Amino acid sequence: MKTLRAVITGTGSYAPSRIMTNDDFAAYLDTSDSWIRERTGIRERRIAAEGEATSDLAVEAAKKALESADLTAADIDGILLATATPDIAFPSTACLVQARLGATRAFAFDLNAVCSGFVYAMTVAKSLVETGAARRLLVIGSEVMSRSLDWKDRGTAILFGDGAGAVVVESSTTVSRGLGSFRLGADGRHWEMIHVPAGGTRLTKEAATIRMKGGETFKMAVRQLQESVLEVLALDGVSPAEVALLVPHQANVRIIDALASRLALPPEKVMVNIDRYGNTSAASIPVALDEAVRGGRVHEGDRVLLTAFGAGVTWGSGLLTWEADLQKRSRT
């Protein structure tokens, strides 16, 4: 019996048209473009229009991923949507996306690990595909973080943006590499480090905006990302020097730089687009990956490392080997 391997066969991303710059914040907050860029690496971010929801962004990213994979929605067996900002409490936003796409054969569910959500979802997708439970999956990260912001809080309002990214994950018996090891982690003792104290069954009267302990988050993020990445690399017998591209969650350029330094990775091996999008939570890795693929930064045989840290607190990393001519290889 041939071994099933999971492989990415298409990528896509979408961002709202409205651009909010650092100068827009400086017009009403005690801040400046230089202050924000020096501390975060962000110069602008995209903001969803009134009436534009998480599912709207997800659908557009999914369409591009399907087109990239030369598939239609009817070919998809399941939709995994990573989001911390669903359209409504229930049903799942994934079901709304399924209906909009016309993916009538697909099961659909949401997954919430906040900024680590896409890595969590990819781990689930890999398991589903390699056990034969599904053949073709859409894995989406989509967020409208702007709806959870206190626009007068300089510590959080400047950090976040809206966007969506998607990949198609398929099974193959001819690809020998594809998705490699993935490892996840969480430590709920630190839940207050990043949280929204409203919207659930415990704290329903609090303001529904993000609260964050920035300094503590920075220190823990760098430490956990390094440990997570080294664990995944060790599982696959790969050294940091063999990584062709690191695609990290885009939370803060200082976190990214610190991680790259600890792994001795030069700038050309690190995908950074936080300057144009800010922190888009679960959307940040698939958006960055799509830009890297379409920008010619990923080639046949390249080892690509994904890693994220988010509220929960949660973290996760995964290693994949890029395949050229993906559609032909995965469907042979």
Secondary structure, DSSP 8 states (H G I E B T S, - for coil): ----EEEEEEEEEE--SEEEEHHHHHTTSS--HHHHHHHH--SEEEE--TT--HHHHHHHHHHHHHHHHT--GGG-SEEEEE-SS-SSSSS-HHHHHHHHHT-TT-EEEEE--GGGHHHHHHHHHHHHHHTTS-SEEEEEEEEEGGGG--TT-HHHHTTB-EEEEEEEEEEESS-S-EEEEEEEEE-GGGGGGEE---SSSS--SS--S-EE-HHHHHHHHHHHHHHHHHHHHHHTT--GGG-SEEEE--S-HHHHHHHHHHTT--GGGB---HHHH-B-GGGHHHHHHHHHHHTT---TT-EEEEEEEETTTEEEEEEEE--SSHHHHHT-
